[in-house]
Amino acid sequence: MRKLFLFSVSLLFVFCFPNCTSPYKATNKQYKKQAKLYAKMIRRYPLKDSADNSPYFVGTTNFTLRKPNFVVIHHTAQNSCEQTLKTFTLPRTQVSSHYVICRDGTVFHMLNDYLRAHHAGVSKWGNATDLNSSSIGIEIDNNGSEPFTEQQMNSLLQLLERLKKTYGIPQANFIGHADVAPGRKVDPSRYFPWQTLAEKGFGFWYDTTGIQVPPDFNSLHALRIIGYNINDSLTAIQSYKIHFVPQDTTKVLTETDRKILFDLARKYR
């Protein structure tokens, strides 16, 4: 009897511990409820849609889940990981991301990768005009005026490697919030090591060695090729510099910038 009791307690510990100790039991319950509602919606026959004149439903056997094609990286602009987790679990905020990386490298996976997080807002990158619907959002605990920790970067690189392999995300499609929302967002900040990511295969970097820029080279055209929305050229330049020339805070393109853009445009083309 004693052995049976100890075995029962052990099972309770194994299966209950992750949830029993979580301060987010209530919001986790709401998450599961919302997920079930979406699952119910998917299971329904598409009877009420644009094909109202069809005599009956014919379900194809050839389909899969839509998969993410971009990764958008953010900094939280808050003072702690706990503050961000709370923000992302309050319904009134209507903001979220798939992952949050804390200063000690802990990674919280807050939303299934196939579901749509509210992280990019009004955004555009190349021809993509709704990044929330096609991307995974990663928030890094950082207030925007400090370097990112080594633990955070190690966890981020491991996560990006898994996401790239799992979903076949192209190298060019690892971008920042500032890239897709010029003038509206500046994250991740100038402290973010984009070159390190590019060297690992997440995004591209430049090499201006021996670069000769043609006289007819159009810098704004190059920004558009890379992916920037150039409707407001000054904010596009600002976002480009946050990502690629963080030491320069101006909105003026120099001859060095022209060389950088010429090289990048060839890689992103």
C-alpha positions in Angstrom: 0.0 0.0 0.0 2.8 2.4 0.9 4.5 1.7 -2.5 1.2 2.4 -4.3 0.9 5.7 -2.4 4.4 6.8 -3.2 3.9 5.8 -6.9 0.7 7.9 -7.0 2.4 10.9 -5.4 5.3 10.5 -8.0 2.8 10.6 -10.9 1.1 13.6 -9.4 4.4 15.4 -9.2 5.5 14.5 -12.7 2.2 15.6 -14.4 1.2 18.4 -12.2 4.5 20.1 -11.4 4.8 22.2 -14.6 1.3 23.6 -14.2 0.9 23.6 -10.4 3.9 25.9 -10.0 3.0 28.2 -12.8 1.7 31.7 -11.9 -0.1 31.7 -15.2 -2.6 28.9 -14.6 -5.6 31.1 -15.4 -4.2 32.5 -18.7 -3.0 29.0 -19.7 -6.5 27.8 -19.3 -7.7 30.7 -21.5 -5.1 29.8 -24.1 -6.3 26.2 -24.3 -9.9 27.5 -24.6 -9.1 29.7 -27.5 -7.1 27.0 -29.2 -10.0 24.6 -28.9 -12.3 27.3 -30.5 -10.0 27.6 -33.5 -9.7 23.9 -33.8 -13.5 23.6 -33.9 -13.6 26.3 -36.5 -11.1 24.4 -38.7 -13.1 21.2 -38.4 -16.3 22.8 -39.8 -17.1 22.1 -43.4 -16.6 25.3 -45.4 -20.4 25.6 -46.1 -20.7 29.4 -45.7 -18.2 30.8 -48.1 -18.0 32.3 -51.6 -19.1 29.0 -53.2 -22.7 29.2 -52.2 -24.0 27.5 -55.4 -22.1 24.2 -55.0 -24.5 21.2 -54.6 -22.4 19.6 -51.9 -19.1 19.9 -50.1 -16.0 18.1 -51.6 -13.0 18.1 -49.2 -9.6 17.8 -50.8 -7.2 15.3 -49.3 -4.2 17.4 -50.3 -3.4 20.1 -47.7 -1.1 21.0 -44.8 -0.9 23.8 -42.3 0.3 27.2 -43.4 3.8 27.7 -42.2 5.7 30.8 -41.1 8.0 32.3 -43.7 9.7 35.1 -41.7 11.1 35.7 -38.3 10.8 39.2 -36.8 13.0 40.0 -33.9 12.1 42.6 -31.2 13.4 44.0 -28.0 10.7 44.3 -25.3 11.3 47.9 -24.2 10.4 46.8 -20.7 12.3 46.3 -17.5 12.0 42.5 -16.9 11.0 39.3 -18.5 8.2 38.9 -15.9 6.8 42.3 -16.9 6.7 41.2 -20.6 5.0 37.9 -19.8 2.4 39.7 -17.8 1.8 42.2 -20.7 1.4 39.3 -23.1 -1.2 37.6 -20.9 -3.5 40.6 -20.4 -6.3 40.6 -22.9 -6.6 44.4 -23.0 -3.1 44.8 -24.3 -3.7 42.8 -27.5 0.0 42.3 -28.0 1.9 39.0 -28.0 4.8 37.1 -29.6 5.6 33.4 -30.1 8.7 33.5 -28.0 10.2 35.6 -25.2 13.9 35.3 -24.3 14.9 36.4 -20.8 18.2 37.9 -19.8 19.4 34.6 -18.4 18.7 32.8 -21.6 15.4 31.2 -20.6 13.0 30.9 -23.5 9.3 31.1 -23.0 7.3 29.6 -26.0 4.0 31.5 -25.6 2.2 30.6 -28.8 2.1 27.7 -31.2 4.2 28.6 -34.2 1.3 28.0 -36.6 -0.9 30.6 -34.8 -0.9 34.3 -35.5 0.7 36.5 -32.8 0.1 40.2 -32.5 3.7 41.4 -32.7 4.5 43.2 -35.9 1.4 45.5 -36.2 1.2 47.7 -39.4 4.2 46.4 -41.3 5.6 45.7 -44.8 8.6 43.9 -46.1 9.0 43.5 -49.8 5.6 42.4 -51.0 4.5 41.1 -47.6 2.0 43.5 -46.1 0.8 41.5 -43.1 3.8 40.2 -41.2 1.7 39.0 -38.3 0.2 36.4 -40.6 3.4 35.1 -42.1 6.0 35.4 -39.4 7.2 34.2 -36.0 7.8 36.9 -33.4 10.6 36.8 -31.0 10.8 39.3 -28.1 14.2 39.7 -26.3 14.1 41.1 -22.8 15.9 44.4 -23.2 15.0 48.0 -22.5 16.5 49.3 -25.8 19.5 51.1 -24.3 21.7 48.3 -23.2 23.6 45.4 -24.9 22.0 42.0 -25.2 23.3 39.3 -22.9 25.5 36.4 -24.0 22.9 34.0 -22.7 20.2 35.6 -24.7 22.2 35.4 -27.9 23.1 31.8 -27.4 19.4 30.9 -26.8 18.4 33.0 -29.8 20.8 31.4 -32.2 19.7 27.9 -31.1 16.0 28.9 -31.5 16.7 30.4 -35.0 18.5 27.3 -36.1 15.5 25.2 -35.1 13.0 27.5 -36.8 15.0 27.7 -40.0 15.3 24.0 -40.2 11.7 23.2 -39.2 10.0 25.7 -41.6 12.6 26.2 -44.3 12.7 29.9 -43.6 15.0 31.6 -46.2 18.2 33.3 -45.0 17.0 36.7 -46.1 13.8 36.5 -44.0 15.3 37.0 -40.6 14.6 40.6 -39.9 13.8 43.2 -37.2 10.7 45.1 -36.2 12.3 48.3 -37.3 12.9 46.8 -40.7 9.2 46.1 -41.3 7.9 49.3 -39.6 10.2 52.2 -40.6 9.5 55.3 -38.6 7.2 53.5 -36.2 9.6 51.1 -34.5 13.3 51.0 -33.7 13.7 47.5 -32.3 15.8 45.6 -31.9 18.1 48.5 -31.0 21.5 49.5 -32.3 23.0 47.2 -29.8 21.7 44.1 -31.5 24.5 42.0 -33.2 23.0 41.5 -36.7 26.4 40.7 -38.2 26.7 37.8 -35.8 23.4 36.4 -36.9 24.3 36.9 -40.6 27.5 35.0 -40.1 25.4 32.1 -38.7 23.0 32.2 -41.7 20.2 34.4 -40.4 20.0 37.4 -42.7 22.8 38.8 -44.8 25.8 41.2 -44.1 28.0 43.1 -46.4 31.6 43.2 -47.6 32.6 46.5 -49.3 36.1 45.3 -50.1 36.9 46.4 -53.7 33.3 47.6 -54.3 33.0 50.0 -57.2 29.5 51.6 -57.3 28.2 52.3 -60.8 27.4 56.0 -61.5 23.7 55.2 -62.2 23.3 53.2 -59.0 20.0 54.1 -57.2 20.3 53.7 -53.4 16.5 53.9 -52.8 16.0 51.2 -55.4 18.5 49.1 -53.5 16.6 49.7 -50.2 13.4 48.5 -51.9 15.2 45.4 -53.3 16.4 44.5 -49.8 12.8 44.8 -48.6 12.3 48.2 -47.1 9.2 50.2 -47.7 10.5 53.4 -49.3 7.3 55.4 -49.3 9.0 57.5 -46.7 12.6 57.5 -47.8 14.0 59.1 -44.6 12.5 56.5 -42.3 13.6 53.7 -44.6 17.2 55.0 -44.4 16.9 55.2 -40.6 15.7 51.6 -40.3 18.5 50.4 -42.7 21.1 52.2 -40.5 19.7 50.7 -37.3 20.2 47.3 -38.8 23.4 47.6 -40.9 25.2 50.8 -39.8 24.2 51.2 -36.1 27.1 53.6 -35.3 25.5 56.2 -37.7 22.3 57.8 -36.3 21.8 60.2 -39.3 19.3 59.8 -42.1 21.8 60.7 -44.8 23.3 58.2 -47.2 27.1 58.5 -47.5 29.3 57.0 -50.1 30.0 54.2 -47.7 26.3 53.5 -47.5 26.1 53.4 -51.3 28.8 50.7 -51.3 27.0 48.7 -48.6 23.6 49.0 -50.3 25.1 48.0 -53.6 26.6 44.8 -52.1 23.4 44.0 -50.1 21.1 44.5 -53.0 23.0 41.8 -54.9 22.5 39.4 -52.0 18.8 40.1 -51.4 17.9 40.2 -55.1 
